[in-house]
Amino acid sequence: MMQEHTPSEKILERVGSLRWTAGHDFHDELVESLYTDAARIADRAVTRKGERGRFDMDRTIDRLVTSRWLGFPLMLLMLTIVFWLTIEGANYPSAMLATLLVDTIRPLFHSGATAIGLPWWLSGLLIDGIYLAMAWVISVMLPPMAIFFPLFTLLEDFGYLPRVAFNLDGLFRRAGAHGKQALTMAMGFGCNAAAIVSTRVIDSPRERLIAIITNNFALCNGRWPTQILVATIFIGGLAPAHLAGLVSAAAVVSVAVLGIVLTFVVSWALSRTVLKGEASAFSLELPPYRPPQILRTIYTSVIDRTLIVLWRAVVFAIPAGAVIWLASNIQVADLSLAEHFINFTGPFGAVVGLNGVILLAYVIAIPANEIVIPTILMLTVLTARLSGAGDGAGVMFEPDSLEANAEVLRAGGWTLLTALNLMLFSLVHNPCSTTIYTIYRETKSAKWTTVASLLPVVMGFVMCFVVAQVWRLFS
Amino acid sequence: MVSFFISYLVPLLVLALLLWPRSGYLWRWRRLVRLSGRVLLEDGLKHLYDCEYRRRTASVESLAGVLEVPRSRAAEVLIQLEAMRMASSTVEEGVALTAAGREEALRIIRIHRLWERHLAERTGVSRVRWHEEAERQEHHLSAQETETLSEEMGHPAYDPHGDPIPTANGEVPPQSSLPLTALNEWELGRIEHVEDEPVEVYQRLIDAGLHPGVLVQLTRLNEEEVRLVADGRHHSLPPVMAGNLFVYPVDEEMPGPYDSLDDLELDESAQVVRISPACRGLERRRLMDIGLVPGTAVSMEMRSPTGDPKAYQIRGATIALRRHQARHIQIERGLDERAIGVQPTVSVEEQV
């Protein structure tokens, strides 16, 4: 038989011999030549107007906001201004919404329920439980989100946020994380759930997971009211009256900054243990500054971010409202379920410098952190058997004045340590259920969702425990 | 306070004792398990093949050294390999592989090198851990999984250290590179292979930018030091370390020396000459995506408060790059755009 090679065999043979001699990286070389040819063709065909397209104004702003000495202070200033605008601006509409939903509509519902003859437990569950939880979530959450998200989007549109990422990248690089994590962290100050969706800008899976797991350390809007109230009563109260406002504001900002520090520390720890690896390639475009389109921004951020997040929170608040009401009204052996839980967890709470009421409030408030303070107040009144305060078992309320708040809490046995630890625990505890659900949707992994949910709780308890031990050692 | 120490620090200490890398009990236990059975046999085969490829003689001593086991255990491994007709030993030639043994060794090496390539191109696992990870993985991947891996990466021919990856039929090119120290002074060579063990030496070579594909020129060679120029930078290495670099002599002119993008001062501009061969795969393509191809004009625009990253003006856009990446981009200053007639290394037509 004749040994004749078919053409395909010849090709294969040639491929075999070229395999070792074509060079180590001939794929890369081929790709590079394609790019170079493409760039050459583009340069010939495209005429650019004014090679240096950057205006002097842009350059001046850039040099200022990224300068060595002013870069970080300017960032802190911006952050403080945004928070201040959010807190101050939300106060009034929040109060208005609360008046409308709680003080005006709820009695209407009650009289309606009486008129059609609903049994007390059904009207209690529906109106004092479910409806009230929804009303609290809407009135506490909607105004700050409707202010924070548009402000955030305006800064993004203007082009400032990419500069923040540019400034912070040095720190994130040392933590083994992605520079764009700065953007998702900033977003987390508004809402962690929305921020976790926004981690899609990070394309390396390892670094994206780090951003998702640590996002909870960005103090979200839902937790600001807790921080502000507790700081005002217990920490502001330590300072002379004319400084009280400043001191309590500084306390809240310190907690937020502690959150940023924890973001770096935990990112660093993760990238050296379970998410080991080197920082991936990073390139960030810094777009030219442009005047933000205010109306469009407000419209899209209200629709896209605020309403979607609010809707999810309301959905999750409904069962929470029912649980709160039921737990406070179902009695077993002369005590309500809530009181049983509070008495049972009380000793553990004391060890970590908290108390049973706070623990129960955080269990019930998993769906939405906004209802932590109203729940704590209601439960304190319930367990301390205060008369003349509150609206009845299972009915969340917020007293009209700060003094009334303080009185309720002191009657519940609160000290400065309880307040301090509550502020810490409010920063470092499990994400709300909306966020947990979002983490699962984004990672599609039960394992990482569990890690992201449990890691902060464990850290929170350890931190509170250490603070409590040190505190007791020195006092 | 005492009870605090007892109840928290003691359990912590116990945990550390158990889990500490390399010296913890769990780690030692895993090593013990490895010492028994198949893993040891496979590592033994690899060593025999390595000796054959580098034309050295294998012995019980060398095997014991590589496997980190006592000589008696190494001898047992050899006896077992001979019983399996994978190896044979004679008095004159020492231990050698049989055809079947060579085939098996190449199969394991193929998985090892493919896995290293996979780690290098698609994960963030650091360079110094590639070898260690692949050492583990080579005993676990099935034939089917290996072929899928190879196909997904486009059937690569070399691993990231420059070693050839055996084909599925067990073909490898003959060894052609020499240790760097075999070059004459002023002779040019292209790095083909960087020995990845011991890790400390490998780390230093890689840190110095001595990657496969880089052109080096020997400028001085004596017993105390080896001086060389690579990628436009001068290096001085002890001869022992230089022996871990393998090169093949080339008949080219030394390009450069070039500065890197990272050397640019504020507002200074320059032209891209090329992306260093040390930057490969996805990372290289990312840089080209931005428009960093030979001939592109770049200027340094801003420095972040921490000094790294810096932002550059590239094709009308301002783009921030970390120092680690900027170092890969080699530039030439003060050249007119048209004067630099940079030719692409391979043109599309030639390839087809």
Interface residues (C-beta under 8 A of the other chain):
Chain A: G16 R19 W20 A22 H24 D25 F26 H27 D28 E29 L30 V31 E32 S33 L34 Y35 T36 D37 A39 R40 R48 E51 G53 R54 R59 D62 R63 T66 S67 R68 W69 G71 F72 F166 N167 D169 G170 L171 R173 G179 S204 R206 E207 K276 G277 E278 A279 S280 A281 F282 S283 L284 E285 L286 P287 P288 Q469 L473
Chain B: M1 F4 T123 G124 V125 S126 G154 A157 Y158 G162 P164 T167 E171 P173 E192 P212 G213 I275 P277 R280 G281 L282 E283 R284 R285 R286 L287 M288 I290 G291 V293 P294 G295 T296 E301 M302 R303 S304 P305 T306 G307 D308 P309 A311 Q313 G316 A317 T318 I319 A320 L321 R322 H324 Q325 V342 P344 T345 V346 S347 V348 Q351
